[in-house]
Amino acid sequence: MGICYLVGAGDFYGQITAENEDIIIAADGGYDNLVRRGITPDILIGDFDSVKSEIPEGLRSIRYPKEKDETDMFLSYEAGVKLGYSEFVMLGATGGR
């Protein structure tokens, strides 16, 4: 199994070098971070309250209610675990909250 990249809305530097078995999961506003870099995530997860970019038809997504106990990043991590990933790289995971 490859690497699960979790991308949040915070600032980050560096590159995502996803390969065949890797997956990229955007945690809510992390989708905008990926769009700015020309990267399409495999999955978008969250309540979508922070997403500013247009979400294309057909993009795999899981929407949660705004009132929830978990953060969008945690829900993204949990999805990666359910998909069988055990190695994670978190980008844009820290910030204003």
N, C-alpha and C positions, 0 to 999 in steps of 0.2 A: 504494500500500500504506500502511496506517496505522501506528500505534504498537503495539509489543509491550510490555505491562507485565509485568515480572517481579517477583513479590512473595515475599520471604523471610520468615523467622520473626523477624527483628530489629524493634526499634521503628521506627516511622516516623510522620510527621505529614503532613497534607495530604490531598488527595482524588485519587481515580482518576476521570478524566472520559473513560471509554472511549466512542468513537463507533463508527459502523457498521463500518469496516474495521479497527478496533483489536481486539486480542486480549489477554486476561489469563491469564497462566500462573502458577499457584501452585507455588513450589518447596518441597515437603514441608511443614514447619510454617507456611509462609506461608499455607497454606489456612486455618489458624486465624485469622490476621490478617484475612483476607477475610470469614470467617464473622462475626466480631465487628462488621464494618462492613456486614453484610447484602449482601455481594457474592458471587456465584457465579462462580468462574473458568471459563474455557473449557476449560482443561486443568490437571490436577494431575500433577506430575512429581516423582519422588524415590523413596527407599526407604521412605518413610512411617514412619520411626522417631520423628519428632517431631510427627506429626499427632495432636491430642487430640480434635478434633471428629469426629462421625459423618460418614463419607463416603457420600453418597447413591448409590443404584443409578443407573446411567446417566450418572454424571459421567465424562467422558472423562479417562482417567488412564493414565499410563505408569509402571509400577513397576520399579525397578532393585534389584539385590541390595545389601545393606548394605556388603559388601566390594567397593569400586569405586575407581577412580583419580580420578574427577571428583567435584566437589561437586554437590549437587542444583541449586544456582543455575546452575552452568555447564551442566548437562544441560538446564535450562530455556532458557537462552540458545541453546544449540545447536538445540533444537527450534524456537525462533522463527526462527532463520536458515534452517533446512530448510523452514519454511513460507513463506519469502520475505521476512521482515521485515528491515529494515536500520536502523530507528530503535527504540531501546529506552529505557524508563524503568525503573530498578531502585528498588524500595522495600523497606525492611526487609532490605537486603543486608549490613549490617554488624552485628556483635554480638560474642558471647562467644567466638568461635573465630577 
